[in-house]
Amino acid sequence: MAQTPALIGTLKKQLKAHGKTYVDVAEALELSEASVKRLFAGENFTLQRLEAVCQLIGIELTELVALMSQEQPQLMQLTLAQEKHIADDFILLMVALSVINGYTFADLVNYYKLSTTRCIQKLAELDRLKIIDLLPNNRIKLKVSPNFRWLPNGPIQRFFHEKVQQDFFNSRFDQDGEKLVVLNGLLSRASNAELQKKMQKLAREFNDIMQEDAALPMEEKFGTTMVLALRHWNFDNFKGNMRSP
């Protein structure tokens, strides 16, 4: 199991946090302290022994795995080269966006016209780019943070500006599940900065809600895009009628 060292490392931290020693573990497992030290050194735990140690500190094995995942370093952004590699391959971009949004391997082959072989090839590329870990049985482990962001004005953002933006706004936004709010006014720099903070908070809430919905069946979810934008701006046609400062 490739993740065993990380799991045992998390277990050690949890034992320390709960004030438990190898002596306590030895008593729980009915082993000598020396045997317990060898277990940890060799990272050679059976599932039953892992569960017994978790019980000693009052957590479930699933909680230990979740704690391990939280400790793993996660990507906040890709490099320029990584983004360019993805943006230059439309199918790879489609797969990358989908897995970041929670698609499983089964979802990808069921919802897109992708053969099993081609889907695995694209996932393997994302693995090489260190965006995911492609695990046995084509399970996907994301390596990007929930607060992941594309590079400002990078290849992916430029792709959306050039190819996606017009398509997204080609709507009256009057259907169920749609909403458009456009506001215009005079704001100070301080007020503008305060609104930007609120926008960041709303973006985090969007990600939190998406994580909460992750366990729902795919048929109960639908693709949703929210655009948050704010800038100092005047309509070009107005500028010709404005006095020079």
C-alpha positions as CSV (number, residue, x, y, z in Angstrom):
1,M,0.0,0.0,0.0
2,A,1.7,3.1,-1.3
3,Q,0.1,5.4,1.4
4,T,1.1,3.2,4.3
5,P,4.1,5.4,5.4
6,A,1.9,8.5,5.5
7,L,-0.9,6.7,7.4
8,I,1.6,5.4,10.0
9,G,3.0,8.9,10.3
10,T,-0.4,10.3,11.0
11,L,-1.1,7.5,13.5
12,K,2.1,8.5,15.4
13,K,1.0,12.1,15.6
14,Q,-2.4,11.1,16.8
15,L,-0.9,8.9,19.5
16,K,1.3,11.8,20.7
17,A,-1.7,14.2,20.6
18,H,-3.7,11.8,22.8
19,G,-0.8,11.3,25.2
20,K,-0.4,7.6,24.3
21,T,3.0,5.8,24.2
22,Y,4.3,2.6,22.7
23,V,3.7,1.0,26.1
24,D,0.0,1.8,25.8
25,V,-0.1,0.4,22.3
26,A,1.7,-2.7,23.5
27,E,-1.0,-3.3,26.1
28,A,-3.8,-2.7,23.7
29,L,-2.3,-5.2,21.1
30,E,-1.1,-7.6,23.8
31,L,2.5,-7.4,22.4
32,S,5.8,-6.4,23.9
33,E,7.0,-2.8,23.6
34,A,9.8,-4.0,21.4
35,S,7.4,-5.7,19.0
36,V,5.3,-2.5,18.8
37,K,8.5,-0.5,17.9
38,R,9.2,-3.0,15.2
39,L,5.7,-2.7,13.8
40,F,6.0,1.1,13.6
41,A,9.6,0.9,12.2
42,G,8.6,-1.6,9.6
43,E,5.2,0.0,8.9
44,N,3.9,-3.6,9.0
45,F,0.4,-3.2,10.5
46,T,-2.5,-5.5,9.8
47,L,-5.9,-3.9,9.3
48,Q,-7.1,-5.4,12.6
49,R,-4.1,-3.9,14.5
50,L,-4.6,-0.5,12.9
51,E,-8.2,-0.6,14.0
52,A,-7.2,-1.6,17.5
53,V,-4.8,1.3,17.8
54,C,-7.4,3.7,16.5
55,Q,-9.8,2.4,19.1
56,L,-7.2,3.1,21.8
57,I,-7.2,6.8,20.9
58,G,-11.0,6.9,20.3
59,I,-11.1,7.4,16.5
60,E,-12.3,5.4,13.6
61,L,-9.9,4.1,10.9
62,T,-11.8,6.2,8.4
63,E,-11.1,9.3,10.5
64,L,-7.4,8.4,10.5
65,V,-7.4,8.2,6.7
66,A,-9.2,11.6,6.5
67,L,-6.6,13.1,8.9
68,M,-3.8,11.7,6.7
69,S,-5.4,13.3,3.6
70,Q,-5.6,16.7,5.3
71,E,-1.9,16.5,6.1
72,Q,-0.8,15.8,2.5
73,P,0.5,18.8,0.6
74,Q,-2.0,20.0,-2.0
75,L,-1.5,22.0,-5.1
76,M,-2.9,25.6,-4.9
77,Q,-1.9,26.4,-8.5
78,L,-0.2,24.7,-11.5
79,T,2.9,25.9,-13.2
80,L,2.7,27.7,-16.5
81,A,4.1,24.6,-18.3
82,Q,1.4,22.4,-16.6
83,E,-1.4,24.7,-17.6
84,K,-0.1,25.0,-21.2
85,H,0.1,21.2,-21.5
86,I,-3.6,20.9,-20.5
87,A,-4.9,23.9,-22.5
88,D,-3.2,22.5,-25.7
89,D,-5.2,19.3,-25.5
90,F,-9.0,19.8,-25.4
91,I,-9.8,16.3,-24.2
92,L,-7.2,16.5,-21.5
93,L,-8.7,19.8,-20.4
94,M,-12.2,18.3,-20.3
95,V,-11.0,15.4,-18.2
96,A,-8.9,17.6,-15.9
97,L,-11.9,20.0,-15.2
98,S,-14.2,17.0,-14.6
99,V,-12.0,15.2,-12.1
100,I,-11.3,18.5,-10.2
101,N,-15.1,18.8,-10.0
102,G,-15.4,15.3,-8.5
103,Y,-16.0,12.9,-11.5
104,T,-14.9,9.3,-11.0
105,F,-13.5,7.1,-13.7
106,A,-17.0,5.5,-14.2
107,D,-18.5,9.0,-14.5
108,L,-16.0,10.0,-17.2
109,V,-16.7,7.0,-19.4
110,N,-20.4,7.1,-18.8
111,Y,-20.9,10.8,-19.5
112,Y,-18.4,11.5,-22.2
113,K,-17.6,9.7,-25.5
114,L,-14.4,8.3,-24.1
115,S,-13.2,4.8,-24.5
116,T,-11.8,3.1,-21.4
117,T,-8.3,3.1,-22.9
118,R,-8.4,6.8,-23.9
119,C,-9.8,7.8,-20.5
120,I,-7.0,5.9,-18.7
121,Q,-4.4,7.6,-21.0
122,K,-5.7,11.0,-20.1
123,L,-5.8,10.2,-16.4
124,A,-2.2,8.9,-16.6
125,E,-1.2,12.2,-18.1
126,L,-2.8,14.1,-15.2
127,D,-1.0,11.7,-12.9
128,R,2.4,12.6,-14.5
129,L,1.5,16.3,-14.2
130,K,1.0,15.5,-10.4
131,I,-2.6,16.8,-10.5
132,I,-4.0,13.4,-9.4
133,D,-2.8,10.0,-8.2
134,L,-4.2,7.3,-10.5
135,L,-4.7,4.4,-8.0
136,P,-5.5,0.7,-8.6
137,N,-8.8,-0.1,-10.3
138,N,-8.7,3.4,-11.9
139,R,-9.6,5.2,-8.6
140,I,-8.7,8.9,-8.7
141,K,-7.1,10.8,-5.8
142,L,-7.0,14.6,-6.3
143,K,-3.8,16.3,-5.4
144,V,-5.2,19.9,-5.7
145,S,-6.5,22.0,-2.8
146,P,-10.2,22.8,-2.4
147,N,-9.1,26.4,-2.8
148,F,-7.2,25.6,-6.1
149,R,-7.0,28.5,-8.6
150,W,-5.9,28.7,-12.2
151,L,-3.1,31.1,-13.0
152,P,-4.2,34.7,-13.4
153,N,-4.2,35.3,-17.2
154,G,-2.7,31.9,-17.6
155,P,-3.4,29.5,-20.5
156,I,-6.6,28.1,-18.9
157,Q,-8.1,31.5,-18.0
158,R,-7.2,32.7,-21.5
159,F,-9.0,29.6,-23.0
160,F,-12.1,30.5,-21.0
161,H,-12.0,34.2,-22.0
162,E,-11.6,33.3,-25.7
163,K,-13.7,30.2,-26.0
164,V,-16.1,29.8,-23.1
165,Q,-17.0,33.3,-21.8
166,Q,-19.4,34.2,-24.8
167,D,-21.0,30.8,-24.6
168,F,-21.6,31.1,-20.8
169,F,-23.3,34.6,-21.1
170,N,-25.4,33.5,-24.1
171,S,-28.4,33.2,-21.8
172,R,-31.3,35.3,-20.5
173,F,-30.6,33.8,-17.0
174,D,-34.3,33.4,-16.4
175,Q,-34.5,29.6,-16.1
176,D,-34.5,27.4,-13.0
177,G,-31.0,27.3,-11.5
178,E,-29.9,30.5,-13.2
179,K,-29.4,33.9,-11.8
180,L,-27.7,37.1,-13.1
181,V,-27.1,40.1,-10.8
182,V,-25.4,43.2,-12.3
183,L,-24.8,46.2,-10.0
184,N,-23.2,49.5,-10.8
185,G,-22.3,52.3,-8.4
186,L,-19.6,54.7,-7.0
187,L,-17.4,53.1,-4.4
188,S,-14.3,54.1,-2.5
189,R,-11.1,52.0,-2.7
190,A,-11.7,50.8,0.8
191,S,-15.2,49.6,-0.1
192,N,-14.0,48.0,-3.3
193,A,-11.4,46.1,-1.2
194,E,-14.1,45.0,1.3
195,L,-16.3,43.7,-1.5
196,Q,-13.4,41.7,-2.9
197,K,-12.9,40.0,0.5
198,K,-16.6,39.1,0.5
199,M,-16.3,37.6,-3.0
200,Q,-13.4,35.4,-1.8
201,K,-15.6,34.3,1.1
202,L,-18.4,33.4,-1.3
203,A,-15.9,31.5,-3.5
204,R,-14.9,29.4,-0.4
205,E,-18.5,28.8,0.4
206,F,-19.1,27.6,-3.1
207,N,-16.2,25.1,-2.7
208,D,-17.5,24.0,0.7
209,I,-21.0,23.3,-0.7
210,M,-19.5,21.4,-3.7
211,Q,-17.6,19.2,-1.2
212,E,-20.8,18.5,0.8
213,D,-22.5,17.4,-2.5
214,A,-19.6,15.2,-3.5
215,A,-21.2,12.0,-2.1
216,L,-24.5,12.5,-3.9
217,P,-25.2,10.3,-7.0
218,M,-24.1,12.0,-10.2
219,E,-27.8,12.0,-11.5
220,E,-28.7,14.4,-8.6
221,K,-26.1,17.0,-9.6
222,F,-25.5,19.2,-12.6
223,G,-22.7,21.4,-13.9
224,T,-22.8,24.8,-12.3
225,T,-20.6,27.8,-13.0
226,M,-20.5,31.0,-10.9
227,V,-18.7,34.0,-12.1
228,L,-17.6,36.7,-9.7
229,A,-16.2,39.9,-11.2
230,L,-15.5,43.4,-10.0
231,R,-13.6,46.2,-11.6
232,H,-13.3,50.0,-11.9
233,W,-15.1,50.4,-15.2
234,N,-17.1,52.8,-17.3
235,F,-19.0,51.9,-20.5
236,D,-16.9,52.9,-23.5
237,N,-19.8,54.7,-25.1
238,F,-20.1,56.9,-22.0
239,K,-16.4,57.9,-22.1
240,G,-16.8,60.1,-25.2
241,N,-19.3,62.3,-23.3
242,M,-17.2,62.6,-20.1
243,R,-15.2,65.8,-19.4
244,S,-11.4,65.4,-19.1
245,P,-10.2,65.5,-15.4
